[in-house]
């Protein structure tokens, strides 16, 4: 063994002046923007806080959320149906699904909403009966098909076309060999879909569906084309015109959009974390990260699809 003493090194971090320069530039720009927002009297912040929780704004928030939830729910049902039809061996069903997706993805949602608002003009009266035969029930379109339902139908049909492609891509992301392996183990189709395919599909489709939900929240502002006057943007704009203060009312609406979007983003993060078990590294109870292999094994045990001791029935 050498009698020479070990010389310790004293490492120093590599200097990164670019970080300090970029941080200083961002800080200066942020300070300028904040100063402009606070000191500019044209924003009328007292009016913003006065109307932020007013009945007009809160009613708009309620109907915006209602439009978003209903449009996404109906659109998801349509999307699942169309995604299954798109993969059907029946060419008629595939053709119908393809035409639906092609048409509603190929035309702007604003244009579609305008056409739905003109439905009472195109068809003043609708009826239910035998095709090319007697009519059993007749009703006036304008009385039954109100602007609220025009908005729901228009948003749902448009959203269903986009979600159909998202769900189809998620189903195709699961290897067909897993279907074959599960079938060889004696699992029926429903159990395969519920225990094997859907968990993996959800991991793939949750991020784009979350983006579509946030996008739908803001797309509801386009129902002004109908017009539906209880939606948040329309209500804020209309009240702002009445008060000769459009800017503070629109700022109040924007604050609510930001709050709701932030909540949706947090919910999406937790959903991604839940359905990503076994695929991404996640911290344990002590705050440390397990390795990827151990995390997958824990997810398999949590699913309770295998025995705790795989060699229980094996005799020596």
C-alpha positions as CSV (number, residue, x, y, z in Angstrom):
1,X,0.0,0.0,0.0
2,X,1.3,3.4,-0.9
3,X,2.3,5.7,1.9
4,X,1.3,8.8,0.0
5,X,-1.5,10.8,1.4
6,X,-4.7,11.1,-0.6
7,X,-5.2,14.6,-1.9
8,X,-8.8,15.6,-1.8
9,X,-10.3,17.7,-4.5
10,X,-12.6,20.6,-4.0
11,X,-15.1,20.7,-6.8
12,X,-16.9,23.9,-7.6
13,X,-20.1,24.2,-9.6
14,X,-19.7,25.3,-13.2
15,X,-20.6,29.0,-13.5
16,X,-23.7,29.6,-15.6
17,X,-24.0,33.3,-16.1
18,X,-26.8,32.8,-18.7
19,X,-29.1,31.7,-15.9
20,X,-28.5,34.9,-13.9
21,X,-28.9,37.1,-17.0
22,X,-32.2,35.4,-18.1
23,X,-33.5,35.5,-14.5
24,X,-32.8,39.3,-14.3
25,X,-34.5,39.9,-17.7
26,X,-37.6,37.9,-16.7
27,X,-37.7,39.7,-13.3
28,X,-37.5,43.1,-14.9
29,X,-40.2,42.3,-17.5
30,X,-42.5,40.8,-14.7
31,X,-42.0,43.9,-12.6
32,X,-42.9,46.1,-15.5
33,X,-46.1,44.1,-16.3
34,X,-47.2,44.0,-12.6
35,X,-46.6,47.7,-12.2
36,X,-48.6,48.5,-15.4
37,X,-51.5,46.3,-14.2
38,X,-51.6,47.9,-10.7
39,X,-51.0,51.5,-11.6
40,X,-53.1,51.8,-14.7
41,X,-56.5,53.3,-13.7
42,X,-58.2,52.1,-16.9
43,X,-58.3,48.5,-15.5
44,X,-60.7,49.7,-12.8
45,X,-59.7,47.1,-10.3
46,X,-62.3,48.2,-7.7
47,X,-65.0,47.5,-10.2
48,X,-63.5,44.1,-10.9
49,X,-63.6,43.1,-7.2
50,X,-67.1,44.5,-6.9
51,X,-68.5,42.3,-9.7
52,X,-66.4,39.3,-9.3
53,X,-69.0,37.5,-7.2
54,X,-72.0,39.3,-8.5
55,X,-75.2,37.4,-9.5
56,X,-74.5,38.1,-13.2
57,X,-71.0,36.6,-13.2
58,X,-71.9,33.7,-10.9
59,X,-74.8,32.8,-13.2
60,X,-72.5,32.9,-16.2
61,X,-70.0,30.6,-14.3
62,X,-72.8,28.1,-13.5
63,X,-74.0,27.9,-17.2
64,X,-70.5,27.7,-18.5
65,X,-69.8,24.7,-16.2
66,X,-73.1,23.2,-17.2
67,X,-72.4,23.5,-20.9
68,X,-68.9,22.1,-20.4
69,X,-70.0,19.0,-18.4
70,X,-73.0,18.2,-20.6
71,X,-71.1,18.7,-23.8
72,X,-68.1,16.5,-22.6
73,X,-70.5,13.8,-21.2
74,X,-72.5,13.5,-24.4
75,X,-69.4,13.9,-26.6
76,X,-67.7,11.1,-24.7
77,X,-70.6,8.7,-25.3
78,X,-70.7,9.6,-29.0
79,X,-66.9,9.2,-29.2
80,X,-66.9,5.7,-27.6
81,X,-69.6,4.7,-30.0
82,X,-67.8,6.1,-33.0
83,X,-64.5,4.6,-32.0
84,X,-66.0,1.2,-31.7
85,X,-67.8,1.6,-35.0
86,X,-64.5,2.7,-36.6
87,X,-62.9,-0.6,-35.7
88,X,-66.0,-2.7,-36.7
89,X,-65.6,-5.3,-39.4
90,X,-69.0,-3.9,-40.8
91,X,-68.1,-1.5,-43.7
92,X,-71.4,0.4,-43.2
93,X,-70.6,1.2,-39.6
94,X,-67.1,2.2,-40.5
95,X,-68.3,4.4,-43.2
96,X,-70.9,6.2,-40.9
97,X,-68.2,6.7,-38.3
98,X,-65.7,8.0,-40.8
99,X,-68.2,10.5,-42.3
100,X,-69.3,11.8,-38.9
101,X,-65.6,12.4,-37.8
102,X,-64.8,13.9,-41.2
103,X,-67.7,16.3,-41.3
104,X,-67.5,17.6,-37.7
105,X,-63.8,17.9,-37.7
106,X,-63.7,19.5,-41.1
107,X,-66.0,22.5,-40.3
108,X,-65.5,25.2,-37.7
109,X,-67.5,24.8,-34.5
110,X,-68.6,28.5,-34.8
111,X,-70.1,27.7,-38.2
112,X,-71.9,24.6,-36.8
113,X,-73.4,26.6,-34.0
114,X,-74.8,29.2,-36.4
115,X,-76.4,26.4,-38.4
116,X,-78.0,25.0,-35.3
117,X,-79.3,28.4,-34.4
118,X,-81.0,28.5,-37.9
119,X,-82.6,25.1,-37.4
120,X,-86.1,26.6,-36.6
121,X,-85.8,28.6,-39.8
122,X,-84.9,25.5,-41.9
123,X,-87.4,23.2,-40.2
124,X,-90.2,25.3,-38.5
125,X,-91.9,22.1,-37.5
126,X,-90.6,18.7,-36.6
127,X,-92.6,15.4,-36.2
128,X,-92.2,11.9,-35.0
129,X,-93.8,9.0,-37.0
130,X,-93.2,6.3,-39.6
131,X,-90.7,7.3,-42.3
132,X,-92.6,8.4,-45.4
133,X,-95.8,7.5,-43.5
134,X,-98.2,9.0,-41.0
135,X,-96.9,11.4,-38.3
136,X,-97.8,10.7,-34.7
137,X,-96.4,13.8,-32.9
138,X,-95.8,17.3,-34.2
139,X,-94.1,20.2,-32.4
140,X,-92.7,23.6,-33.3
141,X,-88.9,23.6,-33.5
142,X,-88.5,27.1,-31.9
143,X,-90.5,26.2,-28.8
144,X,-88.8,22.9,-28.2
145,X,-85.3,23.4,-29.5
146,X,-84.3,26.4,-27.3
147,X,-80.9,28.2,-27.5
148,X,-79.6,26.1,-24.5
149,X,-80.2,22.8,-26.3
150,X,-78.8,24.3,-29.5
151,X,-75.6,25.0,-27.7
152,X,-75.5,21.5,-26.0
153,X,-76.1,19.7,-29.3
154,X,-73.7,21.8,-31.3
155,X,-70.8,21.5,-28.8
156,X,-71.4,17.8,-28.1
157,X,-71.4,16.7,-31.8
158,X,-68.3,18.7,-32.5
159,X,-66.5,17.4,-29.4
160,X,-67.5,13.8,-30.1
161,X,-65.6,13.8,-33.4
162,X,-62.4,14.9,-31.7
163,X,-62.7,12.5,-28.8
164,X,-63.5,9.6,-31.1
165,X,-60.0,9.8,-32.6
166,X,-58.4,10.1,-29.1
167,X,-60.2,7.0,-27.8
168,X,-59.5,5.1,-31.0
169,X,-55.8,5.8,-30.7
170,X,-55.9,4.8,-27.0
171,X,-57.5,1.4,-27.9
172,X,-55.0,0.9,-30.6
173,X,-52.1,1.6,-28.2
174,X,-52.7,-1.7,-26.4
175,X,-50.9,-4.6,-28.0
176,X,-53.3,-7.1,-29.5
177,X,-51.1,-9.8,-28.1
178,X,-52.5,-9.0,-24.7
179,X,-56.0,-9.8,-25.9
180,X,-54.7,-13.1,-27.2
181,X,-52.9,-13.9,-24.0
182,X,-55.8,-13.0,-21.8
183,X,-58.2,-15.1,-24.0
184,X,-55.8,-18.0,-23.7
185,X,-56.1,-17.7,-19.9
186,X,-59.8,-18.1,-20.1
187,X,-60.9,-14.4,-19.5
188,X,-64.0,-13.2,-21.2
189,X,-64.1,-10.2,-23.4
190,X,-65.7,-7.9,-20.7
191,X,-63.1,-8.8,-18.2
192,X,-60.2,-8.3,-20.6
193,X,-61.5,-4.9,-21.5
194,X,-62.1,-3.9,-17.8
195,X,-58.9,-5.3,-16.3
196,X,-56.3,-5.2,-19.0
197,X,-57.2,-2.9,-21.9
198,X,-59.0,0.1,-20.3
199,X,-56.4,0.8,-17.6
200,X,-53.7,1.0,-20.2
201,X,-56.0,3.0,-22.5
202,X,-56.8,5.5,-19.8
203,X,-53.1,6.2,-19.3
204,X,-52.9,7.2,-22.9
205,X,-56.1,9.2,-23.3
206,X,-56.3,11.1,-20.0
207,X,-53.9,13.9,-21.1
208,X,-55.6,14.7,-24.4
209,X,-59.1,14.4,-22.9
210,X,-58.0,16.7,-20.1
211,X,-56.8,19.2,-22.8
212,X,-60.1,18.8,-24.6
213,X,-62.1,19.5,-21.4
214,X,-60.1,22.7,-20.7
215,X,-60.6,23.7,-24.4
216,X,-64.3,23.0,-24.1
217,X,-64.6,25.3,-21.1
218,X,-63.3,28.1,-23.3
219,X,-65.1,27.0,-26.4
220,X,-68.4,27.6,-24.6
221,X,-67.9,31.3,-25.2
222,X,-68.7,30.6,-28.9
223,X,-72.3,29.9,-28.1
224,X,-72.8,33.6,-28.6
225,X,-73.3,32.6,-32.3
226,X,-76.7,31.1,-31.3
227,X,-77.0,33.4,-29.2
228,X,-77.1,31.9,-25.7
229,X,-77.0,34.9,-23.4
230,X,-76.4,33.2,-20.0
231,X,-72.8,32.0,-20.8
232,X,-70.0,33.7,-18.8
233,X,-68.3,35.7,-21.6
234,X,-71.6,37.0,-23.0
235,X,-73.0,37.9,-19.6
236,X,-69.8,39.8,-18.7
237,X,-69.7,41.6,-22.0
238,X,-73.3,42.5,-21.9
239,X,-73.2,43.9,-18.3
240,X,-69.9,45.7,-19.1
241,X,-71.6,47.5,-22.0
242,X,-74.5,48.5,-19.8
243,X,-72.1,49.9,-17.1
244,X,-69.8,51.5,-19.8
245,X,-67.1,49.4,-18.2
246,X,-66.4,46.4,-20.5
247,X,-62.8,45.9,-19.4
248,X,-63.3,45.2,-15.6
249,X,-66.2,42.8,-16.3
250,X,-64.2,40.9,-18.9
251,X,-61.3,40.8,-16.4
252,X,-63.7,39.3,-13.8
253,X,-64.7,36.6,-16.4
254,X,-61.1,35.9,-17.2
255,X,-60.3,35.4,-13.5
256,X,-63.0,32.8,-13.2
257,X,-61.8,31.0,-16.4
258,X,-58.3,30.9,-14.9
259,X,-59.6,29.5,-11.5
260,X,-61.7,26.8,-13.2
261,X,-58.9,25.8,-15.6
262,X,-56.4,25.6,-12.7
263,X,-58.8,23.2,-10.8
264,X,-59.2,21.1,-14.0
265,X,-55.4,20.9,-14.4
266,X,-54.9,19.7,-10.8
267,X,-57.6,17.0,-11.3
268,X,-55.9,15.9,-14.6
269,X,-52.6,15.6,-12.8
270,X,-54.1,13.3,-10.1
271,X,-55.8,11.2,-12.8
272,X,-52.6,10.9,-14.8
273,X,-50.8,9.8,-11.6
274,X,-53.5,7.3,-10.7
275,X,-53.6,5.6,-14.2
276,X,-49.8,5.9,-14.6
277,X,-49.1,3.4,-11.7
278,X,-46.6,0.9,-12.8
279,X,-45.4,3.0,-15.8
280,X,-43.8,6.0,-14.1
281,X,-41.6,6.4,-11.0
282,X,-43.7,7.5,-8.0
283,X,-42.6,8.5,-4.5
284,X,-43.2,6.1,-1.7
285,X,-44.7,6.9,1.7
286,X,-41.3,8.2,2.9
287,X,-41.0,10.6,-0.1
288,X,-38.3,8.5,-1.9
289,X,-38.7,7.2,-5.4
290,X,-38.7,3.5,-6.0
291,X,-37.2,2.1,-9.1
292,X,-39.4,1.4,-12.1
293,X,-39.3,-2.3,-11.8
294,X,-40.4,-2.4,-8.2
295,X,-43.1,0.1,-8.9
296,X,-44.6,-2.0,-11.6
297,X,-44.5,-5.1,-9.4
298,X,-46.4,-3.2,-6.6
299,X,-49.0,-2.1,-9.2
300,X,-49.5,-5.8,-10.2
301,X,-49.9,-6.8,-6.5
302,X,-52.4,-3.9,-6.0
303,X,-54.5,-5.1,-8.9
304,X,-55.0,-8.5,-7.1
305,X,-54.8,-10.4,-10.4
306,X,-52.0,-12.7,-9.2
307,X,-51.4,-14.8,-6.1
308,X,-49.2,-13.5,-3.4
309,X,-47.2,-16.7,-3.6
310,X,-47.1,-18.0,-7.2
311,X,-45.5,-21.3,-6.0
312,X,-48.2,-22.1,-3.5
313,X,-49.6,-25.1,-5.4
314,X,-46.2,-26.5,-6.3
315,X,-45.1,-29.5,-4.2
316,X,-41.4,-30.3,-3.8
